[in-house]
Amino acid sequence: MRHRLALGPFFVLLAIGVLWLDQWLDGRQMPTYWRWLIGGRQTPPPGVALFTFVAVVLVLASKELAAIMRDKGIQASKRIVTAAALLGLVVSCLVPSTLTGPVSGQTVSSAAVGILLLSLAFYSRHKSVQGAIAAAGGTLLSFVYLGLMAGFLLAIRRDHSAWILLWVLLTTKSCDIGAFFTGKAIGRHKLILWLSPGKTWEGLIGGVVFAALIGGIGRWCLEAWAGIPGGDPWVIKGVLAGLVFGLVGQTGDLIASLFKRDAGIKDSSRLVPGYGGILDIIDSPLLVAPVAYWWLYAVG
């Protein structure tokens, strides 16, 4: 608890800092000697700072995912798993907008085929077929679960303000916070005992309600402070988004629990005291990211 209370505000400030920098860089004229970093452009595209930050997070998370697969007895090269995650991130958010929809889709598909073939070649390089299929499947898991799903965060940033993405992230993580403290206080009825013994129905309800509250307040802040109109009724939209993001985020947490329980471990690592590993922190935003992208596309 002590570590959670100490590190929680730090992570919030870190997210705010990265997204503030990303918003500040958006459209800003860059010195000539910096332009090679952004492909010779005069101004950086939306998401430059966010992409760098997410890439670093995925490098750490992919190492944890490789360790989970190894605990399960699956061959997992940290290099291949990390390469798959980064490739998924790149092709999901950096496909040129000049390409047509079908060509963009085939680009992502071609990247998946490429990483699959690379994985099969790597795991059979010693003229052994033992475990090659499982290892290749784990590589594709990294490509989709870490790379493509995290890429939706960049896709949201590409189409929207950094503050909208911050709203999505804070709303999602607020459900984790609400569920944790509600479950500790009044949790009695187990949610899914065989998968996540610590989760309760009371915690889930408390977390979702808190996420709805933060979603509504956050949507008000977007209009009041950031000048982002939400239409009518924008507060109700924020509350509904909080409900959706909260429920989806808890599902993402359960998916991560599925991976860990299958490998016979409790946390993805001990990198972050009080939280476990990087995967234990990003499990809910990973699943929320694609849902939030389509929510914003449909609802606005």
Beta strands, then each sheet from edge to edge (+ up, - down):
strand 1: 190-192
strand 2: 196-200
sheet 1: 1+ 2-
end
